């Protein structure tokens, strides 16, 4: 069984850059990813939203910067140590993830489940927790009420595309469990 916990932290940047289409102020998300009951995160990222661009910086792991350009429908991947740049169109991601879903048909196990997830949803409205669970996988996310109007929808759009991008990396699962969320105007990173 795969257990993952994503906890976003939300804060504002000094609003000196042009505003995003869906928001009036630039903002940032800090994300910690935990596996199972681990106390230390396996991944940490800082994601900056400005104009129609999103910049994602890992704080743990490879020095790879991801730029999402929603207005041009593309990701730009920068591998800092190797000084390389790769551009990937969002249409290519849709085609790749559709192919992943087809290839997973007839398989068993967590990969097949991730290609067509069926979760039991549990929402703790009081505490703001969302739990998506099955016998093979559980996601648990803390929802945070954004201070910036439109930030939840803007973040959700980026997170959905980023999940598709991550599914193309060797050894990663299909993106479909990460696409299952119940936003209710909150920032959920499940």
Secondary structure, 3 states (H helix, E strand, C coil): CEEEEEEEEEEECCCCCCCCCCCCCCEEEEEEEEECCCCCCCEEEEEEEECCEEEEEECCCCCEEEEEEHHHCEEEEEECCCCEEEEEEHHHHHHHHHHHHHHHCCCCHHHHHHHCCCCEEEEECCCCEEEEECCCEEEEEECEECCCCCHHHHHHHHHHHHHHHHHCCCCCCCCHHHHCCCCCCEECCC
